[in-house]
Amino acid sequence: MNREILDKAFEHLEVHTGITCEWGYSDAVPPGIDGKIRLTLENLDQLEHFAEVRKEIRKHHIPQLRVTAETNAPL
């Protein structure tokens, strides 16, 4: 996992949407998942999801990401 990609994505998300992000690892993260993300919305609601970090997503990645999302919700 590339922390630079994550930091850049978090920065852009906050600038364009006002949503802030925190990245954290947890013992509850299933094998093959990069970590857990906490999103804080402008109304201060928080959402936590498992996350996969990728430099880019190509068409051939979609089926595997779908399987990962189905078995590791919420992703």
Helices and strands as residue ranges (DSSP letters): H 3-17, E 20-24, E 35-40, E 46-51, G 59-61, H 62-71
